[in-house]
Each structure stands twice: as structure tokens, then as C-alpha cells.
Amino acid sequence: MASSKGTNHQVSQIPSSQGSTNASNVPTSSKIRKSLGKFKGLETFKKIRAYNNAKLPVQIDMEFRRPFGENADGLVGEIARLVTLCASFDVSYWRDVPEDRKDKIYEKLLDKFELKVGDEVCNDIYIRKIIYEIAGRRYRDVRCTLYHHYQSYATDEERLQNPPQDINANEWAWLAMSERNKVNRSKQETVKDKLEELASQSCDSPVASIPEEVLSSVVGQRFGHIRGRGCGPRPPSKSVATAATITGLQSQVKDKEERMIQMEEIISKQREDLDKIQEKLDRQHEEMSSQLNEMVNKKFMDMIWDLDIGLDVYSKNLSYGIKFVRITYSDNIHYK
């Protein structure tokens, strides 16, 4: 609370050329932010003076792709300052920044820092990629700051009259127009989205819409004008167009009916073919069953025949044996 009172006290002491304090004389956050831009890199300059104007050593961790050590924060801060000063902001992403701008940032950085891996000074392509990755993140941060600066003004005229410090006026104008167009696009539904929505609805509906109907429902309809043909050709009257539409729809219905009849004929023919195939299979099944029954009956009769012959032989042998026993028995009795 004490600090805020002190701040208010300082603001109230700002002199006015008219002898009174106006809202225009009170420094806004954007104006204060602008004044701080002059002192960016001051801490790095002090450290270089402490090193007798020698380059500041910075260790690079190749595994985690980041600087570390005493001067790591100074390196990142200097990259952010150089990105603000040297990068182009009339593109949307860091990858689209021209290569000569990126090379300029890297060369200016090497004027103040000595990039090392262990005890060796390294300036190869891998170190350059790590620096560019850091610069890409800082580029995104700067664009975020510029967006907040853009939002601090209510109209495009005020935004164009108050570009941020160290940002080219043409690039700031491009950024302002780009943000305005982005906001406008987010507020309105695009024609493409409407067409895709109607296309998905027409697939689910029983009667599909023709492309002309979809286009008219999305962008509207103007009678007396042929879309895409300029101002020369004139369309027929509304009644003629309606009659032509009805005729076209009737023709489509007739075509669909003919297709349905053809499909029914094809289905009927396929059913007949299936019935014939089933009948043939049934006939083959009956024939195989009959042949199998004949084979089983023949086998059974053969077994019966063999069994009858065996019984006849057995009965004959049995009768002969009985006779022999009787004769033997009678002979024995006679001798006695």
C-alpha cells in the first residue's frame, strides 16, 4: 500500500504546460514501456566493461539445448533485444523471418558472447540452431507484447499513430492490419463452413440438394443476375426459372425411378439364380443320399448272405458229428 501511495504522489507531481494535470499528461503503461526500451542491454554492457571489454563466456548444454551458467540470462536477454531490433515483424512466424535477418542477429550476438561447449569455443551449425530456437521463442514473446500494445488503443488510427519503439512503421502497419483482419474473420462464419454444414445436412436428408441450391442458400440469391457471368448475361424471369427447376426435378425423379426399376430387375434375377443353385444342391444331396443307402443295403445283404452260408456249414458239420457219436456209441454197446 505504501508503494502505491508513493507512485500516486509521483504522478501527481508531473507538471503540466497549462498549469493543470490532464489525462494526456499522465504516462500510460505503453508510454512507460516505450521509455524502458532505451535501457535494454545495459546490464550486458556493464558485464562486458567488467570483463575489460572482452566477450562474455556462456556454456551451452547440447543435451537440453539451452545455455547455462553465470551469463546465460544475459545471453537470453540480448537475444530478445536483437530480435526486437533486427527481426522483421511483417510475417506471422519466426520461421518466415528472412535468413539475412537471422544471420544478423547471430553475428551481433557473437560480438558480445563467446559460446562454449565445455572448454571449447563452438560456433557450428548446431549451436546456431540452438540460438535460433531461443530467438524463435523470444520472437513469439515480442509479438505477444506487440499484441497487447495493439489492444491498448481503441481505433486503427490511434494504433498507426503510436507504433511501439524499435518497430518499423511499415511493419507495425502490417501487424495492425493483420490483427484487424484476424478479428474480423473470427467474428463471421465463412462461406466454406456454411457449405460444409449444408453438404453434411444434405447427405442425411432423404432428398439431396443440388449444388445451385446449396450455393444460393449460403451466399444468397439475386434475381436478374447470373452468378459468375458478370453484368452482361441476364437470367430468365422468376416464373420461367421456377418452371425450369420443376422440370429438372421431375427429370431427376424419373431417372431415380428408372434406376430403382433396374435395381429391382437385377435383384430379381439374382434371386432366380440363387433358387436354381439351391435346387441343384438339393438334387445332388438326394442323389448322394440314395447312393449311400444303396451301398449300405448291399453291404448289409452281403453280410447276411455270408452269415447264412456259415450257419449251413455249421449245421451240416453238427449233424455229421451227432451221427458219428451215435454210431460210435452203438458199436460200443454191441461189443459189450
C-alpha positions as CSV (number, residue, x, y, z in Angstrom):
1,M,0.0,0.0,0.0
2,A,2.9,2.4,0.8
3,S,4.5,1.8,-2.6
4,S,1.2,2.5,-4.4
5,K,0.8,5.8,-2.5
6,G,4.3,6.8,-3.4
7,T,3.6,6.1,-7.0
8,N,0.4,8.2,-6.9
9,H,2.3,11.0,-5.3
10,Q,4.9,11.0,-8.0
11,V,2.3,11.0,-10.8
12,S,0.5,14.0,-9.2
13,Q,3.8,16.0,-9.2
14,I,4.1,15.8,-13.0
15,P,4.0,19.4,-14.3
16,S,1.5,20.5,-17.0
17,S,2.2,23.1,-19.6
18,Q,-1.2,24.5,-18.9
19,G,-0.8,24.6,-15.2
20,S,-3.2,21.6,-14.5
21,T,-3.0,17.9,-14.7
22,N,-4.6,16.3,-17.7
23,A,-5.2,12.7,-18.6
24,S,-2.9,13.2,-21.6
25,N,0.0,14.3,-19.3
26,V,-0.2,11.1,-17.2
27,P,2.2,8.5,-18.7
28,T,0.3,5.4,-19.7
29,S,1.7,1.9,-19.4
30,S,2.6,1.8,-23.1
31,K,4.5,5.1,-22.9
32,I,6.3,3.9,-19.8
33,R,7.1,0.6,-21.6
34,K,8.5,2.7,-24.6
35,S,10.9,4.6,-22.4
36,L,12.4,1.4,-21.0
37,G,13.4,0.3,-24.5
38,K,16.4,2.7,-24.3
39,F,18.0,0.8,-21.5
40,K,17.7,-2.7,-22.9
41,G,21.1,-4.4,-22.9
42,L,22.5,-2.1,-20.2
43,E,23.2,-5.0,-17.9
44,T,25.1,-6.9,-20.6
45,F,27.1,-3.7,-21.4
46,K,28.1,-3.4,-17.7
47,K,29.3,-7.0,-17.6
48,I,31.4,-6.6,-20.7
49,R,33.0,-3.5,-19.1
50,A,33.8,-5.6,-16.1
51,Y,35.5,-8.2,-18.4
52,N,37.7,-5.5,-19.8
53,N,35.6,-5.2,-23.0
54,A,36.1,-9.0,-23.6
55,K,33.3,-11.3,-24.8
56,L,31.2,-12.9,-22.1
57,P,31.6,-16.7,-21.9
58,V,28.4,-18.7,-22.0
59,Q,28.2,-22.5,-21.6
60,I,25.8,-24.4,-24.0
61,D,24.2,-27.6,-22.9
62,M,23.9,-29.7,-26.1
63,E,21.6,-32.3,-24.5
64,F,19.0,-29.9,-23.2
65,R,19.7,-27.4,-26.0
66,R,20.0,-24.3,-23.7
67,P,22.6,-22.0,-22.2
68,F,23.5,-22.3,-18.5
69,G,25.9,-20.6,-16.1
70,E,26.6,-17.1,-15.0
71,N,25.9,-15.3,-18.2
72,A,23.0,-17.4,-19.5
73,D,20.4,-14.9,-18.6
74,G,22.4,-12.1,-20.2
75,L,22.6,-14.1,-23.4
76,V,18.8,-14.7,-23.5
77,G,18.1,-11.0,-22.8
78,E,20.5,-9.9,-25.5
79,I,18.8,-12.3,-28.0
80,A,15.4,-10.8,-27.1
81,R,16.8,-7.3,-27.6
82,L,18.3,-8.2,-31.0
83,V,15.1,-9.9,-32.1
84,T,13.2,-6.7,-31.4
85,L,15.7,-4.6,-33.2
86,C,16.7,-6.8,-36.2
87,A,13.8,-9.3,-36.9
88,S,11.1,-8.5,-39.3
89,F,7.5,-8.4,-37.9
90,D,5.6,-8.3,-41.2
91,V,5.4,-12.1,-41.1
92,S,3.5,-14.3,-38.8
93,Y,6.1,-16.8,-37.6
94,W,9.9,-16.9,-36.8
95,R,10.4,-19.5,-39.5
96,D,9.2,-16.9,-42.1
97,V,11.8,-14.3,-41.0
98,P,14.3,-13.8,-43.8
99,E,17.6,-15.6,-43.3
100,D,19.7,-12.4,-43.6
101,R,17.9,-11.0,-40.6
102,K,18.5,-14.2,-38.6
103,D,22.2,-14.1,-39.6
104,K,22.5,-10.5,-38.5
105,I,21.1,-11.4,-35.0
106,Y,23.6,-14.3,-34.7
107,E,26.6,-12.2,-35.8
108,K,25.7,-9.3,-33.4
109,L,25.3,-11.9,-30.6
110,L,28.8,-13.3,-31.3
111,D,30.2,-9.7,-30.9
112,K,29.4,-9.8,-27.2
113,F,29.3,-13.5,-26.2
114,E,31.6,-16.5,-26.5
115,L,29.6,-19.6,-26.9
116,K,31.4,-22.7,-25.4
117,V,30.7,-26.4,-25.0
118,G,33.0,-27.4,-22.2
119,D,36.3,-25.7,-22.7
120,E,36.0,-25.3,-26.5
121,V,34.5,-22.3,-28.3
122,C,31.9,-23.6,-30.7
123,N,30.1,-21.7,-33.5
124,D,28.9,-24.6,-35.6
125,I,25.5,-25.2,-37.2
126,Y,24.2,-27.0,-34.1
127,I,25.0,-24.0,-31.8
128,R,23.3,-21.7,-34.4
129,K,20.2,-23.9,-34.3
130,I,20.0,-23.7,-30.5
131,I,20.3,-19.9,-30.7
132,Y,17.6,-19.7,-33.4
133,E,15.3,-21.8,-31.2
134,I,15.7,-19.4,-28.3
135,A,15.2,-16.5,-30.8
136,G,12.0,-18.1,-32.1
137,R,10.6,-18.2,-28.5
138,R,11.6,-14.6,-27.9
139,Y,10.1,-13.6,-31.3
140,R,6.8,-15.1,-30.1
141,D,7.1,-13.1,-26.8
142,V,7.7,-9.9,-28.7
143,R,4.7,-10.5,-30.9
144,C,2.6,-11.0,-27.7
145,T,3.9,-7.7,-26.3
146,L,3.0,-6.0,-29.6
147,Y,-0.5,-7.5,-29.5
148,H,-1.0,-6.0,-26.0
149,H,0.2,-2.7,-27.4
150,Y,-2.3,-3.1,-30.2
151,Q,-5.1,-3.7,-27.8
152,S,-4.2,-0.6,-25.7
153,Y,-5.7,1.6,-28.4
154,A,-9.3,1.7,-29.4
155,T,-9.1,2.7,-33.1
156,D,-6.8,1.8,-36.0
157,E,-5.9,5.4,-36.5
158,E,-4.5,5.7,-32.9
159,R,-2.7,2.4,-33.3
160,L,-1.0,3.6,-36.5
161,Q,-0.1,6.9,-35.0
162,N,1.5,5.2,-31.9
163,P,3.9,2.4,-33.1
164,P,6.0,0.7,-30.5
165,Q,9.6,1.8,-30.1
166,D,12.2,0.0,-32.2
167,I,9.5,-1.4,-34.6
168,N,9.5,-0.3,-38.2
169,A,6.4,1.8,-39.0
170,N,5.6,-0.2,-42.1
171,E,5.9,-3.5,-40.2
172,W,3.7,-2.1,-37.4
173,A,1.0,-1.1,-40.0
174,W,1.1,-4.6,-41.4
175,L,0.7,-6.1,-37.9
176,A,-2.2,-3.8,-37.1
177,M,-4.0,-4.7,-40.3
178,S,-3.3,-8.4,-39.8
179,E,-4.7,-8.3,-36.3
180,R,-7.8,-6.4,-37.5
181,N,-8.4,-8.9,-40.3
182,K,-7.9,-11.8,-37.9
183,V,-10.6,-10.3,-35.6
184,N,-13.0,-9.8,-38.5
185,R,-12.5,-13.4,-39.7
186,S,-13.2,-14.7,-36.2
187,K,-16.5,-12.8,-36.0
188,Q,-18.0,-14.1,-39.1
189,E,-18.8,-17.6,-40.3
190,T,-17.0,-18.3,-43.6
191,V,-18.7,-19.5,-46.7
192,K,-16.7,-22.7,-46.7
193,D,-18.0,-23.6,-43.2
194,K,-21.6,-23.0,-44.4
195,L,-21.1,-25.1,-47.5
196,E,-19.7,-27.9,-45.5
197,E,-22.6,-27.8,-43.0
198,L,-25.2,-27.8,-45.7
199,A,-23.4,-30.6,-47.5
200,S,-23.4,-32.8,-44.4
201,Q,-27.1,-32.0,-43.9
202,S,-28.0,-32.9,-47.5
203,C,-26.3,-36.3,-47.0
204,D,-28.6,-37.0,-44.1
205,S,-31.8,-35.7,-45.7
206,P,-34.0,-38.0,-47.9
207,V,-33.8,-35.6,-50.8
208,A,-30.4,-34.3,-51.7
209,S,-29.9,-30.7,-52.6
210,I,-28.3,-29.8,-55.9
211,P,-25.2,-27.6,-55.8
212,E,-27.0,-24.5,-57.1
213,E,-29.5,-24.7,-54.2
214,V,-26.6,-25.0,-51.7
215,L,-24.8,-22.0,-53.1
216,S,-27.9,-19.9,-53.1
217,S,-28.7,-20.7,-49.5
218,V,-25.2,-19.8,-48.4
219,V,-24.4,-16.5,-50.4
220,G,-28.0,-15.5,-51.1
221,Q,-29.9,-15.2,-54.3
222,R,-30.1,-12.2,-56.7
223,F,-32.8,-12.2,-59.3
224,G,-31.9,-10.7,-62.6
225,H,-28.2,-11.7,-62.2
226,I,-26.2,-14.8,-63.2
227,R,-23.6,-15.6,-60.7
228,G,-20.1,-15.7,-62.1
229,R,-21.1,-14.4,-65.5
230,G,-20.6,-10.6,-65.0
231,C,-23.1,-7.9,-65.8
232,G,-23.8,-9.0,-69.4
233,P,-26.0,-12.1,-69.4
234,R,-29.4,-11.9,-67.9
235,P,-31.2,-14.9,-66.4
236,P,-34.8,-15.8,-67.4
237,S,-37.7,-14.5,-65.4
238,K,-38.6,-16.0,-62.0
239,S,-41.6,-17.9,-63.4
240,V,-39.5,-19.4,-66.2
241,A,-36.8,-20.3,-63.7
242,T,-39.3,-21.9,-61.4
243,A,-40.7,-24.0,-64.3
244,A,-37.2,-25.0,-65.4
245,T,-36.5,-26.0,-61.8
246,I,-39.6,-28.1,-61.6
247,T,-38.8,-29.8,-65.0
248,G,-35.3,-30.5,-63.8
249,L,-36.6,-32.0,-60.5
250,Q,-39.1,-34.2,-62.4
251,S,-36.4,-35.4,-64.7
252,Q,-34.3,-36.3,-61.6
253,V,-37.2,-38.2,-60.1
254,K,-37.8,-40.1,-63.3
255,D,-34.1,-41.0,-63.5
256,K,-34.2,-42.3,-59.9
257,E,-37.3,-44.4,-60.7
258,E,-35.7,-45.9,-63.7
259,R,-32.6,-46.8,-61.6
260,M,-34.8,-48.4,-59.0
261,I,-36.6,-50.5,-61.6
262,Q,-33.2,-51.6,-63.0
263,M,-32.0,-52.5,-59.5
264,E,-35.2,-54.5,-58.8
265,E,-34.7,-56.4,-62.0
266,I,-31.1,-57.2,-61.1
267,I,-32.1,-58.3,-57.6
268,S,-34.9,-60.5,-59.1
269,K,-32.5,-62.2,-61.5
270,Q,-30.0,-62.8,-58.7
271,R,-32.8,-64.4,-56.6
272,E,-33.7,-66.7,-59.5
273,D,-30.1,-67.7,-59.9
274,L,-29.9,-68.4,-56.2
275,D,-33.0,-70.6,-56.4
276,K,-31.6,-72.6,-59.3
277,I,-28.3,-73.1,-57.4
278,Q,-30.3,-74.2,-54.3
279,E,-32.4,-76.6,-56.4
280,K,-29.3,-78.2,-57.9
281,L,-27.7,-78.6,-54.5
282,D,-30.8,-80.3,-53.2
283,R,-30.9,-82.7,-56.1
284,Q,-27.2,-83.6,-55.6
285,H,-27.9,-84.2,-51.9
286,E,-30.8,-86.5,-52.7
287,E,-28.7,-88.5,-55.2
288,M,-25.8,-88.8,-52.7
289,S,-28.3,-90.0,-50.0
290,S,-29.8,-92.6,-52.4
291,Q,-26.3,-93.9,-53.4
292,L,-25.3,-94.1,-49.8
293,N,-28.5,-96.1,-48.9
294,E,-27.8,-98.5,-51.7
295,M,-24.3,-99.1,-50.6
296,V,-25.4,-99.7,-47.0
297,N,-28.1,-102.1,-48.1
298,K,-25.8,-104.0,-50.3
299,K,-23.2,-104.3,-47.6
300,F,-25.9,-105.5,-45.2
301,M,-27.2,-108.1,-47.6
302,D,-23.7,-109.4,-48.2
303,M,-23.2,-109.8,-44.5
304,I,-26.5,-111.7,-44.2
305,W,-25.5,-114.0,-47.1
306,D,-22.2,-114.8,-45.6
307,L,-23.9,-115.4,-42.2
308,D,-26.4,-117.9,-43.8
309,I,-23.7,-119.9,-45.6
310,G,-21.7,-120.1,-42.3
311,L,-24.8,-121.4,-40.5
312,D,-25.5,-124.0,-43.2
313,V,-21.9,-125.3,-42.9
314,Y,-22.1,-125.3,-39.2
315,S,-25.4,-127.2,-39.1
316,K,-24.1,-129.8,-41.6
317,N,-21.0,-130.3,-39.5
318,L,-23.1,-130.6,-36.4
319,S,-25.4,-133.3,-37.9
320,Y,-22.4,-135.3,-39.1
321,G,-20.9,-135.1,-35.6
322,I,-24.1,-136.3,-34.0
323,K,-24.3,-139.3,-36.4
324,F,-20.7,-140.2,-35.7
325,V,-21.3,-140.1,-31.9
326,R,-24.4,-142.3,-32.3
327,I,-22.6,-144.9,-34.4
328,T,-19.7,-145.0,-32.1
329,Y,-22.0,-145.4,-29.1
330,S,-24.0,-148.2,-30.7
331,D,-20.8,-150.1,-31.6
332,N,-19.5,-149.9,-28.1
333,I,-22.7,-151.3,-26.7
334,H,-22.8,-154.2,-29.3
335,Y,-19.2,-155.4,-28.4
336,K,-20.1,-155.4,-24.8
